[in-house]
Structure formats: structure tokens, C-alpha cells
Amino acid sequence: MAQEEPVARCHCGRATIRLARKPDYVVHCNCSLCTASGFQGIYYSSDELIIEGKFDSYVREDLPPGETFLRLLRCQTCGTPTHWEPLTPPPHERMGVNARLVGPALLDGVEVRAIDGRSW
């Protein structure tokens, strides 16, 4: 059986994120942003990702000043949430990729962690 390519693709296929490896775990967060966007996170450093496509982004405005630390990126064509990155300059120690955009075989056997982001 051929191994599934470790790549995340948006709905239209114009935005792709090549992953260096199978993720260590998947985060299901219930914060308002993850709930509204359907984002489920798998995490990598920026040097483990090859990101291609055109993106727009969103930075939360519902947090107190100084507490925003990331931007959620979306495919500029279809609007699918693809990944998030810190607001600091790269390289990034940790970035989140939307696990919903990878094939199910890549996530087979990967631990799922429920995070209560609504309580933060």
C-alpha cells in the first residue's frame, strides 16, 4: 500500500502545505475562533513546512491589547482556513496547520487532544 503524501490542501487546491512528517498529535480546541472556522491543529516548526499559494489573514480583535499573538491564514481563492503563524518574524518554532486538510491516513493512530480554549 502506497504511503499518503504528507500535504495539506485547501478546498480549491490552490494553497498547499507540504509537511515534513506525520504530526505528533491533533488538537481539537473549542475556542471561538477554532469553533467558527473548523480549525483542528497539527503543529510544526516553520522549517518543516513548504507553504505555497496566495493567502489572506485574520488577526483576532476580541482579545485585550497585547494578547494577540497569531494570524489565521486562509486560501485567497476559496477562503479555507489553512494554517496559523505567530505575528513575530520567522523562523517560527511552532505553527499550526489545519488537520482537516490532510488525508485521513496521515492522521491514523495520531493522538487527539481536546483543549478547552473557551476557558482562556
Secondary structure, 3 states (H helix, E strand, C coil): CCCCCCEEECCCCCCEEEECCCCCEEEEECCHHHHHHCCCEEEECHHHEEEECCEEEECCCCCCCCCCCEEEEEECCCCCEEEEEECCCCCCCCEEEEHHHCCHHHHCCCEEEEECHHHC
